[in-house]
Amino acid sequence: MNTLSTYFTSTIGFLITVAFGFWLGKIGKPYNGLLFNIHKLIALATVILVSVQVYKTFKVIAPQTLMVISIIVAAICGLALFASGAFLSIGNVKYETAKLIHNIALASMVIAAGSSIYLLSRMGL
């Protein structure tokens, strides 16, 4: 599988994860266990797919500083998404705060991941 098709697959995984997230948000608490688990598993699979692809890409090319920074920001946002999602499901923190962090991390991840993909495409990958 080439780089662009893998990132396309990752994008589809991301969009499915977001769709399930919006669906869960519309249903509200308590979250539907099946939908919530599908949401988490697709997110985890997408993160693993992207991580493997980034590792393979960096074995082939010398990463640029801006690309590394955008990937690190995307990774931190991914961690924030997993953590805030866990807090949303557990309910041991203020719901509005966890939801705000989840939304900010999502928007930031879209920007950082998009920047990374743009930089990769400029390198001809």
C-alpha positions in Angstrom: 0.0 0.0 0.0 1.5 3.4 -0.9 1.6 6.4 1.3 -1.3 8.3 -0.1 -3.7 5.4 -0.1 -2.7 4.6 3.5 -3.4 8.2 4.6 -6.6 8.0 2.7 -7.5 4.9 4.6 -6.5 6.7 7.8 -8.7 9.6 6.9 -11.7 7.3 6.3 -11.0 5.8 9.8 -10.8 9.2 11.3 -14.1 10.3 9.6 -15.9 7.2 10.8 -14.6 7.8 14.3 -15.9 11.4 14.2 -19.2 10.2 12.8 -19.7 7.8 15.7 -18.6 10.5 18.1 -21.2 12.9 16.8 -23.8 10.1 17.0 -22.8 9.4 20.6 -23.1 13.1 21.3 -26.6 13.3 19.9 -27.7 10.2 21.9 -26.2 11.6 25.0 -25.4 10.1 28.4 -25.5 7.3 29.3 -23.6 6.4 26.2 -24.7 3.4 24.1 -22.0 0.7 25.0 -21.9 -0.8 21.5 -21.5 2.6 19.7 -19.0 3.8 22.3 -16.8 0.7 21.9 -17.0 0.9 18.1 -16.0 4.5 18.3 -13.0 3.7 20.6 -11.8 0.7 18.6 -12.0 2.5 15.2 -10.1 5.4 16.8 -7.4 3.1 18.2 -7.1 1.2 14.9 -6.7 4.5 13.0 -4.0 5.7 15.4 -2.1 2.4 15.0 -2.4 2.6 11.2 -1.1 6.2 11.2 1.7 5.4 13.6 3.0 2.5 11.5 2.8 4.6 8.3 4.6 7.6 9.9 7.3 5.2 11.1 7.7 3.7 7.6 7.7 7.1 6.0 10.5 8.4 8.3 12.6 5.3 7.3 12.4 6.4 3.7 12.7 10.2 4.0 14.4 12.7 6.2 11.7 14.4 8.1 11.5 18.2 8.1 11.3 20.1 11.4 7.9 21.5 10.6 6.6 18.1 9.7 7.9 16.6 13.0 6.3 19.4 15.0 2.9 18.9 13.3 3.1 15.2 13.9 4.0 15.7 17.6 1.1 18.1 17.9 -1.3 15.6 16.3 0.0 12.9 18.6 -0.6 15.1 21.7 -4.1 15.9 20.4 -4.7 12.2 20.0 -3.7 11.6 23.6 -6.0 14.4 24.7 -8.8 12.9 22.7 -8.4 9.5 24.3 -8.1 11.0 27.8 -11.0 13.4 27.5 -13.1 10.6 25.9 -12.4 8.4 28.8 -13.3 11.2 31.2 -16.5 11.8 29.3 -17.5 8.1 29.6 -16.4 7.7 33.3 -18.1 10.9 34.3 -15.7 11.8 37.2 -15.0 15.3 35.8 -17.2 18.1 34.8 -18.9 17.1 31.5 -18.6 20.5 29.9 -14.9 20.8 30.6 -14.1 17.3 29.2 -16.3 18.0 26.2 -14.5 21.3 25.5 -11.1 19.6 25.7 -12.4 16.9 23.4 -13.6 19.4 20.8 -10.5 21.6 21.0 -8.2 18.5 20.6 -10.3 17.3 17.6 -10.0 20.6 15.8 -6.3 20.9 16.6 -5.7 17.4 15.4 -7.4 18.1 12.1 -5.2 21.1 11.6 -2.0 19.3 12.6 -2.7 16.1 10.7 -3.7 18.1 7.6 -0.5 20.1 7.8 1.5 16.9 8.0 -0.2 15.4 5.0 0.3 18.6 3.1 4.0 18.6 3.9 4.3 15.0 2.9 2.5 15.7 -0.4 5.0 18.5 -1.2 7.8 16.0 -0.8 6.2 13.8 -3.5 4.9 11.1 -1.2 
